[in-house]
Amino acid sequence: MIRKRQLLINALVSVGQVIVTGVVYFILYRFLLDSLGPLEFGVWALVLATTSAAGIANLGLATSAVKFVSQYLARDDRPRVALVIQTAALSVAVFLAVVTVAVYPLLRRLLGILIDEPAQLPAALMILPYAMVSFLLTSVAGVFQSSIDGFQRMDLRGMILMGTTIAYLGLCLLMVPSNGLLGLAWAQVLQAGLLVLVLWSTLKFLLKPLPLIPWRWRSDVLREILTYSINVQLMSLSRLLLDPVTKGLMSKFGGLSALAFFEFASRMVVQLRALIVTAHMAIIPTIADLQERNPTLIQELYQKSVQLLVFLVLLMLPFLIGLSPYVSRLWIGQYEQLFVTMAWLLLGGWFLNTLANPAYFSNLGIGRLRGNVVGLLITGVLNVVLGVVLGAAFGGTGVVLGFVVALLVGSFAIAWAYHREHGIRVHTLAQRGTGRLALASLLGCAAMLGLYYGIPTARLLPLAGVAVLAYVLLTIVPAWMHPVRQLLGDWAYTLRPSRPANDPAA
């Protein structure tokens, strides 16, 4: 039986973490834009994207840890769990350290190619070593996060990430005004170090056999993980053809200022999408557990996941498209057409991509990754080709358009492969009321955009309030009548404290 209560608690804490992180980055990005300006902000975004190219050295170990921790916990083999965690963490640390040193000269040259504003190159080279140290620490922390997820304690992981994110904001507010871009780099290194320490302490609380410092490494454990993580590593490689490549092409074809606004739009969209995705990721260890105990329930979980995501995407995507111009004025301080255009494209791409998440995460939990690998490789290769072609023709907007097209094609490939393997027909996932909800959401989006562009001189906050109210009034009835609303109510009911059997009120 699926432990619904813990699953729902994990999902709610994960959503809370996303909200806190979103608020922190809303404050932080506006602060950095005002303190550094769009050019240095773009330098920071480009250096982080370039540094992440070293992520190929993690061998998929961070992503794989969640499966093996869940698997051996289900078998009640806790000593093996301790070996998995330590072996994965030590392997990632050593491999990344070696690769970081090896690629450092190459990354310096790459930055010289991607940055067309020569005056900004020294600043990029100055923060590059700090960015690489931060990335190494964050990668080790990724193994620990994945391991905590394997315990199905995303609630603990979420609270830790909330705390360290708030600490990062405080460090930036303290260090950036007097040290500029270098202060931002220092803050990132300190936050990454804090994250490693707190996550490891939490793992020791969950698993007593873990030592004070990870030191046990087993070659047979590494081979077992690598056998599974070859496909995971291919997925990691394909991801390097997404965000890092897109930001590099954005800098080349659009310039650092365009990259700064792309970073704003991307952060907004990814953070909002994470409200859905982070909660949904809570099912991965559950699927791995079901694979060991009761595989027949996996497809039931898949069907409900798809129906829930369709409902949420239909409600959120049109609303966020309509809200984007208001966000531009509130967050950036003015209406920035490039930001709004990029936000619209990214919202469409990422939120429609979300509909493939149940297939993607089910594959991860079951351990059959071929469909994920093929879909992500399609996305990565298409992103490079379309980004270069459309970027050369249309500048920064063309780069984003190429990314979105690649993302949607790859997402369709993952979902199609999963449905084909498991004999799932799309019409069996459809629910009554979905068409009415889609129409109401589109009308609400049109009303929000009509208010903004039709009354350009109105005060922002009152106008935004009216726009949100209009959207709610148009969508509340079809949303309430939709079958998924009852499903959400049933899940919420499982959070109620259970009563003793002899309780007369039970």
Beta strands, then each sheet from edge to edge (+ up, - down):
end
